[in-house]
Amino acid sequence: MVWSGPPGTSAGEFDPWAPFAALDLPYCWFGFAPELFDTPFRGDRSRDLDWEAHSWLCTSPGSLLSREVAVPAGLRWGFQIRAGEVVIAGPSALESLAWNSDLPILEQRCPNWRFARGR
């Protein structure tokens, strides 16, 4: 999930990997040793901006063929632009309850999937 916009106005959205953008798929990477790589870029640094991502390590608890998703861990990271200067934030661990706040975005974007609630 990504929140991006002028300070205090950003709205969350699902940020798919481009080749999977048209699919009803909550995963960006899939496999036994998944990795995360992202390089957000803003060429125009003249406007103040807050950009934050929530990246979740997910699993299919029942079977790889089911459309169920559970989350064991997540991290928050991002950056701010203020007066043309970039300040990096994170990464830092997300509490499992933060997953619950992100679920409405995932449920809207991937309606054929079931997402377990965090505890």
C-alpha positions in Angstrom: 0.0 0.0 0.0 1.2 3.5 -0.7 0.1 6.9 0.6 1.3 9.8 -1.5 0.4 13.5 -1.6 1.0 16.9 -0.2 1.6 16.9 3.6 -1.6 15.9 5.5 -3.6 15.0 2.4 -2.4 11.6 1.2 -4.8 8.8 0.5 -3.9 5.1 0.6 -4.0 3.0 -2.6 -2.9 -0.4 -3.8 0.4 -0.2 -5.6 0.8 -3.2 -7.9 3.9 -4.4 -9.7 3.2 -3.2 -13.3 3.1 -6.7 -15.0 0.4 -7.7 -12.5 -1.6 -4.4 -12.5 -4.6 -5.8 -14.3 -4.9 -9.0 -12.3 -7.0 -9.7 -9.2 -3.8 -10.6 -7.4 -2.7 -9.2 -4.0 0.9 -10.3 -4.4 3.8 -8.5 -6.0 6.4 -11.3 -5.6 5.7 -15.0 -5.0 7.9 -17.9 -4.2 10.1 -19.5 -1.6 12.5 -16.6 -1.2 10.6 -13.5 -2.1 12.4 -10.2 -2.2 11.2 -6.6 -2.2 12.7 -3.9 -4.3 11.2 -0.5 -5.0 12.7 2.8 -6.2 10.1 5.5 -5.9 11.2 8.6 -7.8 9.9 12.1 -8.1 11.6 14.3 -10.7 9.7 17.4 -9.5 11.0 18.2 -6.1 9.5 21.7 -6.0 6.4 20.7 -4.1 6.4 19.3 -0.5 5.4 15.6 -0.5 4.8 12.8 2.0 5.2 9.2 0.6 4.8 6.1 2.7 4.6 2.5 1.8 3.4 -0.5 3.8 5.0 -3.7 2.5 3.7 -7.0 3.9 5.2 -10.5 3.9 2.1 -12.6 3.3 1.3 -16.3 3.2 -1.5 -18.6 1.9 -2.4 -20.4 5.2 -4.5 -23.2 3.7 -3.1 -24.1 0.3 -1.3 -22.3 -2.5 -4.5 -22.9 -4.6 -6.8 -21.1 -2.2 -7.4 -17.4 -2.3 -6.6 -16.8 1.3 -4.0 -14.4 2.6 -2.5 -14.0 6.1 0.3 -11.8 7.2 3.1 -12.6 9.6 5.1 -9.4 9.3 5.2 -5.9 7.7 7.4 -2.9 7.4 6.8 0.8 6.8 9.2 3.0 4.8 9.1 6.1 2.7 10.3 9.6 2.3 9.3 13.3 2.6 10.2 16.2 0.3 10.4 19.6 2.1 11.7 22.7 0.2 13.4 20.4 -2.4 15.2 18.2 0.2 14.5 14.5 0.4 14.4 12.9 3.9 14.2 9.0 4.0 12.0 7.4 6.6 12.4 3.8 7.8 12.3 1.0 7.3 10.5 0.2 10.6 8.4 -2.8 11.7 4.6 -2.5 11.4 2.4 -3.9 14.1 0.1 -6.7 12.9 -3.0 -4.5 13.7 -1.8 -2.0 11.1 -2.7 -4.8 8.6 -6.3 -4.3 9.6 -6.2 -0.6 8.5 -4.8 -1.6 5.1 -7.4 -4.3 4.5 -10.2 -2.1 3.0 -7.8 -1.1 0.2 -6.9 -4.8 -0.5 -10.5 -6.0 -0.2 -11.6 -3.4 -2.8 -8.7 -4.1 -5.2 -8.8 -7.9 -4.9 -12.5 -8.9 -4.2 -12.1 -12.6 -4.9 -9.6 -13.0 -2.0 -10.1 -13.5 1.7 -7.8 -11.7 4.0 -7.2 -12.8 7.6 -7.4 -10.1 10.3 -4.3 -9.2 12.3 -4.2 -9.7 16.0 
